[in-house]
Amino acid sequence: MKALFAYGLLGLPLAMVALPVYVQAPTFYAARLGLPLGLTGMVLFAARLFDTVQDPWLGRLIDALYQRGQLRRLLWGAALLLALAFYGLWRPPLGGATALAVWFALMLAGCYLAHSVLNIAYLAWGARLAERQRVAAAAWREGAGLVGVVVASVVPAWLLHQPAALAERGLGGFVLGFALLLGVALAALFAAAPVWCERGEPARSNWRAPLANPAFRRLLLPYFLNALSVSIPATLALFFIDDRIGAPQWAGGFLAAYFLAGAAGLPAWTRLAGWLGVASAWRWGMLAAVVAFASAVTLGPGEAWAYLAVCVLAGLALGADLALPPVLLARLIPAEQAPAGYFGLWSLLGKLALALSGLALPLLAQLGYRPGHAGEAGLALALVYAGLPCLIKLLALVTLRGGWLERPVAAAS
């Protein structure tokens, strides 16, 4: 239990920084700082595309440094960069739209680079635990991550609706707390987490080895489609809450309810994986998410309670997306191959989905939507926010099938 806690704790600060970077920062720059919506979307797309391209390289670097015993230095350096870039994200310099866009892009790039290094190494660490520990470790990691997401849902969202001076001081305190927690979690990981199982990794990680694995290739399409179905609502959530539901003051509560429900449902999904198999449990999670989220298309101004119900029901399905895909991937990695190369390519697809989701903002701008002035474009906002992701998730469900995925696992104790 102590070792699993030491492993899982790092999931908290990594999630604590991810939500503000991916969800709240675009709204902060577009709605509060006045960066044009189309330009905001293009910056997001470009920065996230950079984030996508770098991941396979980072996977190879992590494998190589681990084999040389130098991984610890890299992770500490990434932690420092992440803290500095995250601080800078909320302290943009004065200037016009071009200067603001450049600053936004640079801070995003720093956050993405550092977060990717930490996250790929962290997932590879979990993949190299003993078989009986993997599902339990994933549950600890994602459970801690959900705690971090809940904190990031409530605190920055509340601060960003306060007067400028209070918001600036509060965000500074939030970043400081994040940096301290990141240092503690990384120290705990090195000091007390279960060690990687040595399985004769090759002297050098090879991208071709994962792509030559047919089981891995078959998993890539459903994973990418599912990631895209999650990324679009994540990018548009605050815009939808502000301008479709008309309840910006409750944004933190809606996000917190979603992720708390995800934490509550996480044990059920890990148990279901033990009974039915990881792939079958994930498919049921996808279907539950579609059923819960589709009704958001019909919601309009003043329907805050109905939207809260959607958040809770969709959140209960979230645990399947969080805990099960990494476990499924870990089983497909041959014992003699290095894991970080696999997770680098895996992360690349997730980041590509995030990059493409940034294009939803220019699309909405073309459909007539402007932050704070939805007007007749409110329906378009609802369709892009909820309708399109449900269709994409159904495609992911259809492509995730085959007996090669169906081996059940022992339920976590």
C-alpha positions in Angstrom: 0.0 0.0 0.0 2.8 2.5 0.9 4.7 1.7 -2.3 1.6 2.1 -4.5 0.8 5.4 -2.7 4.3 6.6 -3.4 3.9 5.7 -7.1 0.4 7.2 -7.4 1.1 10.5 -5.7 2.8 12.0 -8.8 -0.5 11.7 -10.6 -1.9 14.5 -8.4 0.4 17.4 -9.5 0.5 16.2 -13.1 -3.3 16.4 -13.3 -3.3 19.6 -11.2 -1.4 21.4 -13.9 -2.9 19.7 -16.9 -6.5 21.0 -16.5 -5.6 24.7 -16.2 -3.2 24.4 -19.2 -5.6 22.5 -21.4 -9.0 23.9 -20.3 -8.7 27.2 -18.5 -5.8 28.9 -20.2 -7.6 29.2 -23.6 -10.6 30.8 -22.0 -8.3 33.1 -19.9 -6.5 34.3 -23.0 -9.5 34.6 -25.3 -12.2 35.9 -22.9 -10.2 37.7 -20.2 -7.2 39.0 -22.1 -9.0 39.6 -25.4 -6.9 37.4 -27.7 -9.1 36.8 -30.8 -10.8 33.4 -30.8 -9.4 32.3 -34.1 -5.9 33.3 -33.1 -6.3 31.5 -29.8 -7.3 28.3 -31.6 -4.4 28.5 -34.0 -1.9 29.0 -31.2 -3.4 26.0 -29.4 -3.2 23.9 -32.6 0.5 24.9 -33.2 1.6 24.4 -29.6 -0.2 21.1 -29.3 1.2 19.9 -32.7 4.7 20.6 -31.3 3.7 18.6 -28.3 2.6 15.8 -30.5 5.7 15.6 -32.6 8.1 15.6 -29.6 6.7 12.6 -27.7 8.3 9.7 -29.7 11.7 11.4 -29.3 11.1 11.8 -25.6 10.1 8.2 -25.3 13.5 7.1 -26.8 15.4 9.6 -24.6 13.7 8.3 -21.5 14.5 4.7 -22.4 18.1 5.5 -23.1 18.6 7.6 -19.9 16.9 4.9 -17.8 19.3 2.3 -19.1 22.3 4.5 -18.3 20.9 5.3 -14.8 20.4 9.0 -15.6 16.6 9.3 -15.6 16.4 11.0 -12.2 18.3 14.1 -13.4 16.0 14.5 -16.4 12.8 14.3 -14.4 14.0 16.8 -11.9 14.9 19.2 -14.7 11.5 18.7 -16.3 9.8 19.4 -13.0 11.7 22.8 -12.7 10.8 23.7 -16.2 7.1 22.8 -15.7 6.9 25.0 -12.6 8.5 28.0 -14.3 6.4 27.8 -17.5 3.2 27.2 -15.6 3.9 30.4 -13.6 4.6 32.4 -16.8 1.4 31.2 -18.4 -0.6 33.3 -16.0 1.8 36.3 -16.0 1.7 37.5 -19.7 3.5 40.7 -20.6 1.7 43.8 -21.7 1.4 44.3 -25.4 -0.7 43.7 -28.5 -2.3 40.6 -29.8 0.8 39.4 -31.5 3.0 39.6 -28.4 0.3 38.0 -26.3 0.0 35.1 -28.8 3.8 34.6 -28.9 4.0 34.5 -25.1 1.0 32.1 -24.9 2.7 29.8 -27.4 6.1 29.8 -25.6 4.6 29.1 -22.2 2.4 26.4 -23.6 5.4 24.8 -25.3 7.4 24.8 -22.1 4.5 23.3 -20.1 3.9 20.6 -22.8 7.6 19.7 -23.1 8.1 19.3 -19.3 4.8 17.6 -18.7 5.4 15.1 -21.5 8.8 14.1 -20.1 7.3 13.5 -16.7 4.2 11.8 -17.9 5.8 9.4 -20.4 8.4 8.3 -17.8 5.6 7.9 -15.2 3.5 5.7 -17.5 6.5 3.7 -18.6 7.3 3.1 -14.9 3.8 1.8 -14.3 4.0 -0.5 -17.3 7.2 -2.1 -15.9 5.7 -3.0 -12.6 4.9 -6.6 -11.8 1.7 -7.9 -13.5 -0.2 -8.2 -10.2 0.5 -4.5 -9.4 -0.4 -2.9 -12.7 -4.1 -2.4 -12.3 -3.8 -1.4 -8.7 -1.0 1.1 -9.6 -3.1 2.5 -12.4 -6.0 3.0 -10.0 -3.8 4.8 -7.5 -2.3 6.9 -10.2 -5.7 7.9 -11.8 -7.3 8.3 -8.4 -4.6 10.8 -7.3 -5.0 12.4 -10.7 -8.7 12.9 -10.2 -8.0 14.6 -6.8 -5.6 17.0 -8.6 -8.1 17.7 -11.3 -10.8 18.5 -8.7 -8.5 21.0 -7.1 -7.6 22.5 -10.5 -11.3 22.6 -11.4 -12.4 24.6 -8.4 -9.5 26.9 -7.4 -8.3 28.4 -10.7 -11.9 28.7 -12.0 -12.9 30.6 -8.9 -9.8 32.8 -9.0 -10.3 33.7 -12.7 -13.7 35.2 -11.9 -12.3 37.5 -9.2 -10.9 41.0 -9.6 -7.6 41.2 -11.4 -5.4 41.9 -8.3 -6.9 39.0 -6.3 -6.8 36.7 -9.2 -3.1 37.4 -9.8 -2.1 36.8 -6.1 -4.3 33.7 -5.9 -2.9 32.2 -9.1 0.6 32.8 -7.8 -0.2 30.9 -4.6 -1.7 28.1 -6.6 1.4 27.7 -8.8 3.6 27.8 -5.7 1.5 25.0 -4.0 1.7 23.0 -7.2 5.5 23.3 -7.4 5.9 22.2 -3.8 3.6 19.2 -4.3 5.4 18.2 -7.5 8.7 18.2 -5.7 7.3 16.1 -2.8 5.7 13.6 -5.2 8.8 13.2 -7.4 10.9 12.6 -4.3 8.4 10.0 -3.1 8.5 8.2 -6.4 12.2 7.8 -6.3 12.3 6.9 -2.6 9.5 4.5 -2.1 7.6 3.5 -5.3 7.9 -0.1 -6.6 11.0 -0.5 -8.8 10.9 -1.2 -12.6 11.0 -4.9 -13.3 14.1 -5.6 -15.3 13.0 -7.5 -18.5 16.1 -7.3 -20.6 15.3 -4.1 -22.4 17.4 -3.6 -25.6 20.3 -1.3 -25.4 18.4 1.2 -27.5 14.7 2.0 -27.8 13.3 1.6 -31.3 10.2 3.2 -32.7 9.8 0.5 -35.3 9.4 -2.2 -32.7 6.0 -0.8 -31.4 4.7 -0.2 -34.9 5.7 -3.8 -35.9 3.5 -5.1 -33.1 0.1 -5.9 -34.7 -1.8 -5.8 -31.5 -0.5 -2.4 -30.7 -1.3 -1.1 -34.2 -4.9 -2.3 -33.8 -5.3 -0.5 -30.6 -4.1 2.9 -32.0 -7.3 3.8 -33.9 -9.8 3.3 -31.1 -7.5 5.0 -28.7 -7.1 8.1 -31.0 -10.8 8.4 -31.7 -11.6 8.1 -28.0 -9.0 10.7 -27.1 -10.4 13.1 -29.7 -13.9 12.6 -28.3 -12.6 13.7 -24.9 -10.4 16.5 -26.1 -13.1 18.5 -27.9 -15.3 18.9 -24.8 -12.2 19.7 -22.7 -11.3 22.5 -25.0 -14.8 23.9 -25.2 -16.2 23.2 -21.6 -15.8 26.7 -20.2 -17.1 28.4 -23.3 -20.2 26.1 -23.2 -20.7 26.8 -19.5 -20.4 30.5 -19.9 -22.3 31.1 -23.1 -24.7 28.2 -23.5 -25.7 27.3 -19.9 -25.1 30.9 -18.7 -23.6 29.9 -15.4 -19.9 31.0 -15.4 -19.9 31.3 -11.6 -20.6 27.6 -11.3 -17.9 26.5 -13.7 -15.6 25.1 -11.0 -18.5 23.2 -9.4 -19.5 21.6 -12.7 -15.9 20.5 -13.4 -15.4 19.3 -9.8 -18.7 17.3 -10.0 -17.5 15.6 -13.2 -14.1 14.6 -11.8 -15.4 13.6 -8.4 -17.9 11.3 -10.1 -15.0 10.0 -12.1 -13.1 9.2 -8.8 -16.2 7.6 -7.4 -16.6 5.3 -10.4 -13.0 4.4 -10.8 -13.1 1.3 -8.4 -16.1 -0.1 -10.2 -14.4 0.1 -13.6 -11.2 -1.7 -12.2 -13.4 -4.4 -10.8 -15.4 -4.7 -14.0 -12.1 -5.2 -15.8 -11.3 -8.1 -13.5 -14.6 -9.7 -14.4 -15.0 -9.0 -18.1 -11.5 -8.1 -19.3 -10.0 -4.7 -19.8 -11.2 -4.1 -23.3 -14.8 -5.1 -22.6 -15.0 -2.9 -19.5 -13.6 0.0 -21.6 -16.3 -0.5 -24.3 -19.0 -0.4 -21.6 -17.4 2.8 -20.3 -17.5 4.4 -23.8 -21.2 3.5 -24.2 -22.1 4.9 -20.8 -20.3 8.1 -21.7 -22.2 8.5 -24.9 -25.6 7.9 -23.2 -24.8 10.4 -20.5 -23.3 13.1 -22.6 -25.5 13.2 -25.6 -28.3 15.1 -23.8 -26.0 18.1 -23.4 -26.8 19.0 -27.0 -30.4 19.9 -26.0 -29.5 22.1 -23.0 -29.8 25.8 -23.1 -29.6 28.9 -20.9 -30.7 28.4 -17.3 -30.5 24.6 -17.3 -27.7 24.5 -14.8 -29.2 21.6 -12.8 -29.7 19.5 -15.8 -26.1 20.2 -16.9 -24.9 19.2 -13.4 -26.6 15.9 -13.9 -24.9 15.4 -17.2 -21.6 16.1 -15.5 -22.1 13.5 -12.8 -23.3 10.8 -15.2 -20.6 11.4 -17.7 -18.1 11.6 -14.9 -19.1 8.1 -13.6 -18.0 6.8 -17.1 -14.7 8.7 -17.0 -12.9 6.1 -14.8 -12.9 3.7 -17.7 -11.1 6.1 -20.0 -8.5 7.0 -17.3 -7.5 3.6 -15.9 -8.1 1.0 -18.5 -6.3 2.1 -21.8 -2.8 2.2 -20.2 -3.4 -1.2 -18.6 -4.5 -2.6 -22.0 -1.4 -1.1 -23.6 1.0 -2.5 -21.0 -0.2 -6.0 -21.7 0.6 -5.6 -25.4 4.3 -4.7 -24.8 6.6 -7.8 -25.1 8.8 -8.4 -22.1 12.0 -7.9 -24.1 11.0 -4.4 -25.5 11.4 -1.0 -23.8 8.1 0.5 -22.7 8.7 4.2 -23.0 8.9 3.9 -26.8 5.4 2.5 -26.8 4.1 5.2 -24.5 5.8 7.9 -26.5 3.8 6.9 -29.6 0.7 6.4 -27.4 1.1 9.9 -26.0 1.7 11.2 -29.5 -1.8 10.2 -30.5 -3.4 11.7 -27.4 -1.6 15.0 -28.1 -2.6 14.9 -31.8 -6.2 14.6 -30.6 -5.7 17.6 -28.4 -4.1 19.6 -31.2 -7.0 18.8 -33.5 -9.5 19.8 -30.8 -7.9 23.3 -30.8 -9.3 23.8 -34.4 -12.8 23.7 -32.9 -12.3 27.3 -31.9 -11.7 28.7 -35.4 -14.6 26.5 -36.6 -16.9 28.1 -34.0 -15.6 31.5 -35.0 -16.6 30.8 -38.6 -20.0 29.7 -37.4 -20.5 33.1 -35.8 -19.7 32.3 -32.1 -17.8 34.9 -30.1 -16.9 34.5 -26.4 -19.6 36.2 -24.3 -21.9 36.6 -27.3 -23.2 33.2 -28.4 -26.5 34.4 -29.8 -27.8 32.3 -32.6 -24.5 30.4 -32.6 -25.4 28.8 -29.3 -26.7 25.7 -31.0 -23.5 25.3 -33.1 -21.6 25.5 -29.8 -23.7 22.8 -28.3 -23.3 20.5 -31.4 -19.6 20.9 -31.5 -19.2 20.6 -27.8 -21.3 17.5 -27.3 -22.8 16.1 -30.5 -19.6 15.7 -32.4 -17.7 14.0 -29.5 -20.5 11.4 -29.0 -20.3 10.4 -32.7 -16.5 10.1 -32.5 -16.7 8.0 -29.3 -19.2 5.6 -31.0 -16.7 5.1 -33.8 -14.0 4.4 -31.2 -16.3 1.8 -29.6 -17.0 0.0 -32.9 -13.2 -0.2 -33.7 -12.3 -1.6 -30.3 -13.1 -5.2 -30.7 -11.4 -8.6 -31.2 -10.6 -11.6 -29.1 -6.9 -10.5 -29.0 -8.0 -7.9 -26.3 -10.2 -10.0 -24.1 -7.9 -11.6 -21.5 -9.3 -10.7 -18.1 -7.1 -9.5 -15.2 -7.2 -10.1 -11.5 -9.2 -7.4 -9.7 -7.1 -4.9 -7.7 -7.1 -5.7 -4.0 
